[in-house]
Amino acid sequence: MSFDGTWNIEISSPMGAQKAKVELKTEGDALTGQQIADAGSAPVQNGKVSGDNATWSASVTSPMPMTLEFDVTRSGDTLSGKVKAGSFGSFPVKGERA
């Protein structure tokens, strides 16, 4: 099983749960795709896969411009990990295959 496919993710932030979809595709250890939220979409950047772990970043403009840096572990059809939200710190993120 791989990271390929669409994932529904939820970031637990001080502003409440932030939901998005991320469409991922692996090629070797490279990870590409698109992150889609109500406020817009952004390409997956700097994506890397190592076994059941993946990292990527996505630049967002709402509620303010920042780069989100994801570091997750996949277990079957679920993801868990953290996301660094610019200077605001890191927050838990979870997801499940759509």
N, C-alpha and C positions, 0 to 999 in steps of 0.2 A: 504494500500500500504506500502511496506517496502523498505529497502535498497537493498534487494536481486536482483542480476542481474549484468549486465555489464554496466559501466558508462564511457563515454568519458569525460575526465577532461582536464582542461587547467589552468596552473598556470601562472599568470602575473608576471614575474620576470624581473629584470634589464637586463637580457640577452635575453629578448623577451619572447614570449609565449612558454611555455613548455607543450607539449601535451602528454597524456598517457591514458591508459585504466585501469580501476580498476574493478576487478570481486569480488563482495561482497556476503557474505552469513551470515545471522543472525541465531543465536540460542539463544532464550531468549534475554538477553541484551548483549550477546557476538557477536562480528563481526570478521569474518575471510575472507581470500581471497588472491588475488594476484594482484599486480600492475605491469603493463606491459608498457614499453616505448621502444623507438628505441635503447637506450643504455643498455637494459636488463630488467630483471624482479626481483621482490622482494616480499616476502610474507608480507601480512598485519599483523602487530603485535599490541598488546595492544588495539585491537578494542573493542569499547563499543558503545552501542546504548541506547538512552534515548528519547523515543517519536520520534520526527522528527530531532533530533540531533545525530550526530555520530562523534566519534574521533578514529583515528588510526595513526600508524606510519609505515614507510617503510624506510629501509636503502638502499641508492643508492651509486653507485661507480663512476658515471659519471655525470657531468663533474669532480666532485671530491667526495671523500667519505663523506657522511653526512647522518643524519637521518632526514627525512621529517615528521613533525607532523601535521596531518590534523585535523581540527575542522570545520565541515560543518553542514548545515541545509538543509533538503530535503523539497521541495514543489512540490508535484506531481512527475513529471519526470525530475526535475531539482535540482541541488545542488548549494549551494553558501556558501562561508566561507573564511577561511584563512588557510595557511600552513606555519609553522615555518620551515625555512631551515637552521638548525644549527645556527652558529654565524652570518649568513647573514640577519637575521630578518624574519619578516612575510610578506607574499605576498597574494593577493587575489587569490582565486581558484573558478572556476565555473565548472559545468558539466551538462551533460544531459544523460538520459538513452539511451543506444545504441539500 
